[in-house]
Amino acid sequence: RDELDRRAKAELQAAKERTLEAEISAQRAKDSLRRVELEVGKRVEHRAAELAETQRTQARADPRAHGDSGGRAAGGGEHPAFRHIQLDEETGHATPITPIEYSQAAFSRMDHSAPTAAFSNPVVASAVLAELAAAYRVYQCPMEVKVSPKWNEKKSGDPAYATWLALAASSKAECLRSGLVAQGVPRSMIAARTDLSGGGLPHLFTFLFPGRVDSEPS
């Protein structure tokens, strides 16, 4: 009986150690994703700053082509009426009123392929992106596309799920960027990134015009 007790205690200790190792591994995976996200964010901000500076230089060189609104109405046209997006002219943030949905396979440990995203309703998505493209033609400035996926709390400690979620979000962001390009927005003017913090809006589009108020919507 003493031998059985010793074995049971040893197995229990081994199980605790495996659980601890799994928790440490999950935390390391999250930390690694966070570092990648921060690095990508820095690159996006740097690229956006370069594009914004290019726009300001062009505006100074030819003010008539860019108007006198500090970059907000570079296209010289009136702001179109929007039905599918809400645009804040102070911050440059545009949020979809009409939801954008995707057809994307759910997470599975048996499927090791990279997740890909496509619009489940291309007509609806096109209507939303068309209004964003119309806003771009008014502002004529760099824009940022951000996708913020929601975590499944039951799987949040799974490194494989964390990796899948990051790839899935990146695929959605690229899907949106390609959709904007199809609407006539130059790819070089669109920065795409993801926010894996679990908070924030599912989709956020930001026009990076000079002088905007830099604050995140809640």
C-alpha positions as CSV (number, residue, x, y, z in Angstrom):
1,R,0.0,0.0,0.0
2,D,2.9,2.4,0.8
3,E,4.2,1.7,-2.7
4,L,0.9,2.5,-4.2
5,D,0.8,5.8,-2.3
6,R,4.3,6.7,-3.4
7,R,3.3,6.0,-7.0
8,A,0.1,8.0,-6.7
9,K,2.0,10.9,-5.3
10,A,4.7,10.7,-8.0
11,E,2.0,10.6,-10.7
12,L,0.3,13.6,-9.1
13,Q,3.5,15.5,-9.0
14,A,4.3,14.6,-12.6
15,A,0.8,15.8,-13.6
16,K,1.3,19.1,-11.8
17,E,4.7,19.6,-13.5
18,R,3.2,18.9,-16.9
19,T,0.4,21.4,-16.2
20,L,2.9,24.0,-15.1
21,E,5.0,23.4,-18.3
22,A,1.9,23.7,-20.4
23,E,1.0,27.0,-18.7
24,I,4.6,28.3,-19.2
25,S,4.5,27.3,-22.8
26,A,1.2,29.0,-23.4
27,Q,2.5,32.2,-21.7
28,R,5.6,32.1,-23.9
29,A,3.5,31.7,-27.0
30,K,1.4,34.7,-26.0
31,D,4.5,36.8,-25.2
32,S,6.0,35.8,-28.6
33,L,2.8,36.9,-30.4
34,R,2.7,40.1,-28.5
35,R,6.3,40.9,-29.5
36,V,5.5,40.1,-33.1
37,E,2.4,42.3,-33.0
38,L,4.3,45.2,-31.4
39,E,7.0,44.9,-34.1
40,V,4.5,44.8,-36.9
41,G,2.7,47.8,-35.3
42,K,5.9,49.8,-35.2
43,R,6.6,49.0,-38.9
44,V,3.0,50.0,-39.8
45,E,3.3,53.3,-37.9
46,H,6.7,54.0,-39.5
47,R,5.3,53.3,-43.0
48,A,2.2,55.4,-42.4
49,A,4.3,58.3,-41.1
50,E,6.4,58.1,-44.3
51,L,3.3,58.1,-46.5
52,A,1.8,61.0,-44.5
53,E,5.0,63.0,-44.9
54,T,5.0,62.3,-48.6
55,Q,1.4,63.6,-48.8
56,R,2.4,66.8,-46.9
57,T,5.4,67.3,-49.2
58,Q,3.2,67.0,-52.2
59,A,0.6,69.3,-50.7
60,R,3.2,72.0,-50.1
61,A,4.6,71.6,-53.6
62,D,1.1,71.9,-55.2
63,P,-1.5,73.4,-52.8
64,R,-4.1,73.6,-55.5
65,A,-4.1,69.9,-55.9
66,H,-4.6,69.2,-52.2
67,G,-6.9,72.1,-51.1
68,D,-6.4,74.0,-47.9
69,S,-7.9,71.6,-45.4
70,G,-4.7,70.1,-44.0
71,G,-5.1,66.9,-45.9
72,R,-8.7,66.2,-45.0
73,A,-10.2,67.0,-48.4
74,A,-7.3,66.4,-50.7
75,G,-9.5,65.2,-53.5
76,G,-11.4,68.5,-53.5
77,G,-14.8,66.9,-53.5
78,E,-17.6,67.0,-51.1
79,H,-18.0,64.3,-48.5
80,P,-20.3,61.6,-49.8
81,A,-23.3,60.4,-47.7
82,F,-22.5,57.1,-46.1
83,R,-25.0,54.3,-45.3
84,H,-22.6,51.5,-44.4
85,I,-19.8,53.2,-42.4
86,Q,-19.6,55.8,-39.6
87,L,-16.7,58.3,-40.1
88,D,-15.2,60.5,-37.4
89,E,-13.6,63.4,-39.1
90,E,-11.6,64.4,-36.0
91,T,-9.8,61.1,-35.5
92,G,-10.1,59.7,-39.1
93,H,-11.7,56.5,-37.7
94,A,-14.2,54.7,-39.9
95,T,-16.2,51.9,-38.4
96,P,-18.6,49.7,-40.4
97,I,-22.3,50.1,-39.6
98,T,-23.1,47.1,-41.8
99,P,-21.3,44.1,-40.5
100,I,-18.6,42.4,-42.6
101,E,-18.7,38.6,-42.2
102,Y,-16.3,35.9,-43.4
103,S,-16.4,32.3,-44.4
104,Q,-13.5,30.7,-42.6
105,A,-12.9,27.3,-41.2
106,A,-13.0,27.0,-37.4
107,F,-9.9,26.1,-35.4
108,S,-9.0,22.5,-35.4
109,R,-5.9,20.7,-34.1
110,M,-6.3,18.2,-37.0
111,D,-6.0,20.9,-39.6
112,H,-2.4,22.3,-39.8
113,S,-3.0,24.5,-42.9
114,A,-2.9,28.3,-42.6
115,P,-6.4,29.7,-42.2
116,T,-7.7,31.7,-45.2
117,A,-10.6,34.2,-45.2
118,A,-13.2,35.2,-47.8
119,F,-16.2,37.4,-47.5
120,S,-19.3,35.3,-46.8
121,N,-21.4,38.0,-48.5
122,P,-19.2,39.7,-51.1
123,V,-22.0,42.1,-52.2
124,V,-22.4,43.5,-48.6
125,A,-18.6,43.7,-48.1
126,S,-18.2,45.4,-51.4
127,A,-20.8,48.0,-50.4
128,V,-18.9,48.8,-47.2
129,L,-15.5,48.9,-48.9
130,A,-16.9,51.1,-51.7
131,E,-17.8,53.8,-49.1
132,L,-14.4,53.5,-47.6
133,A,-12.9,54.0,-51.0
134,A,-15.1,57.0,-51.6
135,A,-13.8,58.5,-48.3
136,Y,-10.3,57.8,-49.4
137,R,-10.9,59.7,-52.6
138,V,-11.8,62.7,-50.4
139,Y,-8.9,62.5,-48.0
140,Q,-6.3,61.1,-50.4
141,C,-4.1,60.0,-47.5
142,P,-2.7,56.7,-46.1
143,M,-5.2,54.5,-44.3
144,E,-4.9,51.7,-41.9
145,V,-7.0,48.5,-41.6
146,K,-7.1,46.8,-38.2
147,V,-8.7,43.5,-37.4
148,S,-9.3,42.6,-33.7
149,P,-10.5,39.0,-33.3
150,K,-12.3,37.8,-30.2
151,W,-10.6,35.1,-28.1
152,N,-12.3,31.9,-27.2
153,E,-11.6,31.9,-23.4
154,K,-11.7,28.2,-23.2
155,K,-8.8,28.0,-25.7
156,S,-6.9,31.1,-24.7
157,G,-4.2,29.0,-23.1
158,D,-3.6,26.9,-26.1
159,P,-0.5,28.0,-28.1
160,A,-1.8,26.3,-31.3
161,Y,-5.0,28.3,-31.0
162,A,-3.2,31.6,-30.4
163,T,-1.1,31.0,-33.5
164,W,-4.2,30.1,-35.5
165,L,-6.1,33.2,-34.3
166,A,-3.2,35.5,-35.3
167,L,-3.0,33.9,-38.8
168,A,-6.8,34.1,-39.2
169,A,-6.9,37.8,-38.2
170,S,-4.0,38.5,-40.7
171,S,-5.9,36.7,-43.4
172,K,-9.0,38.8,-42.7
173,A,-6.9,42.0,-42.7
174,E,-5.4,41.1,-46.1
175,C,-8.9,40.2,-47.4
176,L,-10.0,43.7,-46.5
177,R,-7.0,45.3,-48.1
178,S,-7.5,43.4,-51.3
179,G,-11.1,44.5,-51.3
180,L,-10.1,48.1,-51.0
181,V,-7.6,47.8,-53.8
182,A,-10.4,46.3,-56.0
183,Q,-12.4,49.5,-55.2
184,G,-9.5,51.7,-56.5
185,V,-7.5,52.4,-53.4
186,P,-3.7,52.0,-54.1
187,R,-2.3,49.1,-52.2
188,S,0.7,51.2,-51.2
189,M,-1.6,53.5,-49.3
190,I,-3.1,50.8,-47.1
191,A,-1.4,49.4,-44.0
192,A,-3.0,46.2,-42.5
193,R,-2.5,45.0,-39.0
194,T,-4.1,43.0,-36.2
195,D,-4.8,43.5,-32.6
196,L,-4.8,40.3,-30.5
197,S,-5.5,41.9,-27.2
198,G,-9.1,40.6,-27.3
199,G,-10.6,44.1,-27.0
200,G,-11.5,46.8,-29.5
201,L,-13.8,46.8,-32.5
202,P,-13.8,43.8,-34.9
203,H,-12.9,46.2,-37.8
204,L,-11.4,49.7,-37.6
205,F,-10.3,51.7,-40.6
206,T,-8.3,54.9,-40.0
207,F,-7.5,57.7,-42.4
208,L,-4.1,59.0,-41.4
209,F,-4.5,62.6,-42.4
210,P,-2.2,65.3,-40.9
211,G,-3.6,67.0,-37.7
212,R,-6.0,64.2,-36.8
213,V,-6.8,63.5,-33.1
214,D,-5.2,60.2,-32.4
215,S,-7.6,58.3,-30.1
216,E,-9.0,54.8,-30.2
217,P,-12.8,54.5,-30.3
218,S,-14.4,52.3,-27.6
